[in-house]
Amino acid sequence: MLRVAVVGSGPSGVYAAQGLTAPAAGGGPQVAVDVLDRLPCPYGLVRYGVAPDHEKIKSLQNSLRTVLEQPGVRFLGNVEVGAPPDTAPEPAPGADARTPRITPAGLLELYHAVVYCVGAADGRRLGIPGEDLRGSTSATEFVSWYSAHPDAAGHSFDLSARSAVVIGVGNVAVDVARVLARGAAELRQTDVPHAALGALAGSAVTDITLVGRRGPAQARFTTKELRELGALPDAEVRVRAAELARDPACEDPSGLPAVARRNLAVLREWAARPPATGPARRRRIELRFYLRPVALLDDGHGAVRAVRFERTAPADDGTVTGTGEYEDLPARLVLRSVGYRGAPPAGLPCDAVTGTVPHAAGRVLRDGVPAPGEYVAGWIKRGPTGVIGSNRPCAKETVTSLLADAEELLRRAGPRPGDPLEALRAAGLRPVVWTGWQAIEEAEAALGRSLDRGRVKIPDWPGLLAAAEDRR
């Protein structure tokens, strides 16, 4: 039997497990897959990255669950992979129980092959003065907070000021703007953690500005996400016609991809709207273009008070150039949403420029040579691009490579004695098995009932591990 560890239980990891155990893989050895995750909960960004009001996308968990419950696949949460504790970063608050970890080399002593599907969890930085002022953070951290990621336990955001600026014009930027603009009554129907719900209910934010350094034709949001902003019941969306007109593609969008054409149509529609009449909307969302952030301005007490932007102009090569003209946008909350960056577990090679693991068709390359038994899939393989469905063909390529190597992997390592779960426990780890995850689900349902809500996520490490404890 070929034993494979898949590190990461998000879509790419689950798709890899599905491919490794699919009947179509017949003709080769039988495969047993352990899906490991540093969190006690499965599903990766589907649980901790999809906005709480996107129930249709979150329902993908049901498909992922089917794979994780099938014969030949086992979920083991709360398993940290990386450097040994004496060289690893400090654990997250409340996460003492998961300090023990296993190295990549240690995994290869338990499994014939390891597929790393660890994603890209770190938000990119702007690299401008004032970025570390109080009130400035990544949209990734904000998403983790309202998604109840246990590493974000204890995080808080100052929502007492009127203005917020979101730097970026992709789907994550749209998500955080929409959550800021939603009414508490709407969010109460979701699984957003109760403390975050209370903070959002008391928010004083009324003006939310999304800012892109390039033109509207280069914005990365999907039309569905964009239209959702316009459908918010208590928010008005504004777009400046003059900024649309500066984009050369706006005059003749026929050569643009279909998504960009649809986006422009929505933006033009909003720009042409007359000022709203009737009762004033509680919140205003404005989309701005051709503004490049150059500094965050200090209020004199270590907190951000505004973002300084340089106006840009489109260049012939599709990029933008600075004009030397500047505009300050007031903001006490600044969320940067300019992409993600991968951080492979310590012990794996890493391309410092791309934040990915060097590979050939999913085979990890060490010094340019395939490393026996080591594979990658998902964002850590190709970079933080694509949508959830993009992980399926990516995982398929890696699985094809691994299965092609199966005989050689078995020949090199031979049978693996014992159960890896017992070896992990003997090494001091406390894996959360599937029944432990089911206990977490039951505890979250009970928490929701106690708050007269639907299911509510447990937002911290101690709470999650305590819920799982009786069924390890």
N, C-alpha and C positions, 0 to 999 in steps of 0.2 A: 504493500500500500504506500502511495505517495502522500506524505504529510506536508501540508502547505499552511503557512501562517499568512494571513492578509492583515496588514496593519492599517487600520482605519475602517470605520463602518459606515461611511457616507456612501453616496451613490457609486463612486468608482470602485470602492472596496466590495460593496455588495454585488455589483455587476461582475467583478472578477471572480468572486466566490461562486456566482451562478454559472459562469462560463466553465469554471474548473470542474463542476459537478454535474454539468448538463449531460443528458444521454448522448448527445452528438459527440461527446468526448470519448465515446466507446472505442474499443480497440486498443487503448492504452491501459495503464495501470489504474486501479481504483484510487480515487483521490479523497482524502479527508481534509477538510478546511476548518481551521480555527480563525475566526474574525476577531482580531484584537483591537481594543480602543482604549486610549488613556482615560476617557470619560466612562462613568458607569452606565451611560445611556447610549443606545445606538443611533444611527441615521445622520450623524455629522451635521452639515449645514442645512439639511432638510429640517432638523429639529432646532438648530441654533443659528440659522442664518436667514431662513425664510420669514418674512414679516408675519406677525400674528394674525393679521386680517387677510392673509392669502391662504384661506382654507383649502382651496382646490389644489394648490401646489403642495401644501403640507400633507394632503391625503396620499401623496406618493409614499409616505411611510407604510401604508398598507401593503404596497407591492414589495417594498424592501423587507417588510416583516415576513412575507411568504418565503423569501429566499433564506432568511436567517432561521426559520423554523423547519426547513426541509432536512431530510436525512443527509448526513455527510457534512453538514455545516453546523458549527458551534460558535456562539457569541461569548467572548470573554472580555468584559469591560473592566475598567480600573487597572489596566495594565500599561505601565509607562515603559516606552522603548526609547533608549538613548544612552547618554553617558552615565557612568556609575555615580551614585549620590555625592561622592566627595568632590566631583568636578562639575556637577550639574548645577543649573541655576536654582535659587531658592524656590521651594514649592509655593503654589498659590495659597492665600490665606485659607485656613481650615482644611488644607489638603495633606496634613502630616501623614495620614494613613497610606498615601500613595507614594511616599518618598522612595521606597525600594523600586528598582527598575531593572530591566534586562537590556543588555546591549545587543546591537545587531549581530555580533559574533556569537553571543549567547543563544540567540534565536536559532541560528544555524546548527547549534548542537542539538536542538530539539526537533527541528523540522528540516525536510529536504530542501525546501525553498521558502522564501519570504517575499511577498509582494507588498511594497510600501505604497499606500494610498492616503498619505497624511495631509493632503490639501495644501492650502496657502493661507494661513490664518492671520498673518501680520499685515496691517494696513501700511501702505507706502507713505512716506513722509514728503512734505513739500520742500524742505531744505531752505527755509526762509527765516529771517529774524523774527523772533517773537512766537515761534511755533509752539514753544513749551509754556507759554503763559497760561495761567489758570483760566479755564473756560474754553480752551482749545484742545481738541482731542480728535481721534480718528472716528469716522463713522462706524468702523468695525467695533470699537468699544461700545458705542451707543447701541448698536444692534445686539451685541452680547448682553448688554444690560436689560433691554426690553425682551430679550429672548430667554432670559434666566440661565445664561451660561454660568456654571459655578465659578469659573475664574473671575467673573465680573461681580461676585458677591461683595457688597460693601462699596461698590462704585456709586457715585451720585453725580447729578448734573444740575447746574444752576438754571432753572427754568423760570426765574423770577423777573427776568428782563423781557423787554418787548420784542427785540430783534434777534434773529438767528441767521447765520450764513452757512450754507452747505456748499463746499467747494468741490465741484464735480457734477457731471451731467450724465451719469449712468444709472442703472436700475437701483443700485444701493442708495445713491443720492436721492432718488425719487422715493424710495421706501422710507428713509428717515424723515424726509419732509412730510410725507403723508402721515406717518405716525405722530409727528409733532402737531399736525393740523387736525387730526381726528378728535372727535368728541369722546369724553370718557365713557359715555353710555354705549358707544359702538365698541370700544376696546374692551369693555367689561364682558362682552360676549365671547372674547377670545381667551387663550391660555396665558396671556401676558401675566407675569408675576404680580402679586398684589401690591408690593411696595412700589414697583414701577407704575402700576395703574394709578396709585394714589398721587405720585409725583406728577404724572401727566394730567391728571384731573385738576390739580392745582396750578398748572402751568399758566404763566402770564404771557407766553410767547404769542404774538399776533402777526408778526411780519417775518416771513421765511423767504430767503432769497437763495436760489440755486444758481451757481455761477460756473460758466465754462470758458476756458481760455481761447477756444476756437469757435467756429460758427455753428449754427443749428444743424447743418447737414452732417457735421462730424459728431454730434451727440450720440452717446452709446446706449441710451435707454430704448426699450421697445415701445411700440405704439400703445400696446395694451396698458403698460405701466403709466405711460404719459397720460392717457385718457382718464385713468383712475384719479389723477389730481383734479381734473375738471369735474369729476362726479362727486367730489366731497360735498356733503350737504351744507356745510357752514363755512366754506372757504371760497374766495374769489381768486382766480388765476389770471395773472397779467403777463403779457409779452410785449416788448417794445418793437413796433414795426420797423423803426430805423435800424435796429440791430439785425433783424431778419434781412433787410434790404442790402446790408453790407456783404452778405454771403453770396458769392457769384452763382452758386448753385440754385439759389432761390428763384432767379429769373427763369431758368430753364432746368428743372429738376429731372428731366427725362433720362439723363445718364446716370442717375443715382440708383443705388440698391433700393428695392421695394420698401424696406423698413424706413429708410431715410426719406423717401418720397411721402410716405404716410405721415411720418413725424412732422415734416414741413407743412403738410396740409392742416394738421391739428394746430400747429403753432400759428399759422397764418389766420386760421379761424379765430383763435383767441386774441390775436393782435388787432383784428378788425372789430372786435366787440365794442360797443359803446360802454361808457362807464355804467356800473351797476346802479340800478334804481331800487327803490323800496327799502326795507329794513337792511341795515348794514350787516354784512357778514362778519363773523367773529374774527376770521383770520384771512390774511392775504398771502398768496404764494406768487412770487415773481421769478421768472426765468430770465437770466441775463447771459449775454454772449460777448465774446471778444474782450474778456477781462482776465488778465493774468495776475495771480496773487504775488506780491513782492515783499510784504511785511504784515505782521500782526502788531497792532499798536497797543502800548501799555497804558492802563488807566492811572498809573502812578502808584499802584498798590499791588502790582504783580499779576493783574488780571487783564484779559483782553477787553478793549473797548471798541475796536473797529478793525477792519481789514483794508489794507491799502492795495489797490489793484492798478496795474498799468493797462491802459487800453491797447489792444492789439489790432492788427489789420491783416487780412488774408494775403498770403504770398502766392506766387505763381506755381510753386511746387506743392501746394496743398497745406503748407505749414502756416504759421503766423509770425509776424514781426512786431516788436514793440514800437509804439508811436511816441513815447516820451510824455504822454498825457496820463494823468493819474486821477483816481477816484477813490474816496474812502467810503466804505459801507459800515455803518454802526452795527455792532454785534457784541453781545456778552457771551454768546454761545457760538462757537465755530467748529463745524464738523468737516474734516477733510475726507473726501471720498474719491481718491485718485488712483485706486487700484490696490491689489494685494501683492504680497511677496511671500514666497515659500521659505520654509525653514525646516530642512530635513533633520531627522533625528541625528544627534551627534554620533559619529561613527560611519556615516554614509558620505560619499563624495558630494560636493556641491559646487555648481557653477555660480560664482559670486555675483556675476552680472545679471543672470536671469533668475536666480533663486530656485533653480531646478536641479535635479540629479541627472548627470550625464548618462545617456542610455543609447542603445541601438535596438529599435523595435521593442522597447520595454526592458531589455537586459541592462542592468546597471553596469556602467563602465568604470573601472578603476585603472587609472593611468592609460586610458584608451583601450583597455582589454575587458571583455565581458567577465564579470565576477560570478563564478558558479553559484547558483542558487539565489541570487539577488535580482529583484525585478521592481519596476515602478509602474504606476498607472495614475491617471487623474492629473490634478493641477501640479503636483510635484514632478510630474513627468513632462508635461507640455506647457506649463505656465498657467496663470489664472485667466483662462479664456474659455469662451463657450458657455452654453447653458447646461442644465442638468443632463439633458439627453446626450450631450457631447461626450459624456463619460462612458457611454456604452461601447461605441466603436474603439475608443481609446483602450478600455479594459480588454476588449476582444483581441486587439493586436498583441497585448502583453500575454494574455492567456495562451494564444497560439504559439508564442515563443516558448513559454514555459512547458507546454505539453510536448512541443517538439524536442525539448531538452530532457524529458522525463526519464528516459532510459539511462542517460548519462548521469543524471542526478542520483538515481537509485544505485547505479554502479559505483559512483564515487563514495556515497555515504553509507549505503547498505541500510538494513532495517533500523528504524529508530526505536529503541527500547522504551517501555513505559508510556505513561500518559503525560503529555506536556503540561496539562493542568496541574497535576501533582508536582511536577518539577517546578512550576512557577510558584506554587504555594510553598514548597520547600525552600525556595530562594527568598522567601519573605514577602512576596506579593500577595495581595488579597483580591483575586479576580472576582468580578461580579458575573455570575452565569445568567442564563436567560430567565430562570425563575426569579432571580434577584431583580432583573429589569422589570419583570411583571409585577413584582411587589412595589417597585417605584411607581409604576403606572397606577396601581390601586391606591397608593398613598396620595398621589396627585388628584385622583378622582375624589377621594375623601376630603382633601383640602378644599377643593372647589365646592363640595356640598356644604362644608362648614362656613364658607363665605357667601353662600347663596349664589354661586356661579357655576359654570361648567368646569371641566378639568382645569386646574391651575398648576403651573409648573413649580416644582421645588427649586429654589434658586441658588442653593449653596451645597458645598461638598459634604459637610456633616449631615445635613438633612437627607441627601441622596444616599449616602453610604449607610446611614441608620435605617432607612427604609428597606434597603437591600440586604441588611445584615442577617436576618433570620433565614435567608434562603440561599446562602452562598454554596 
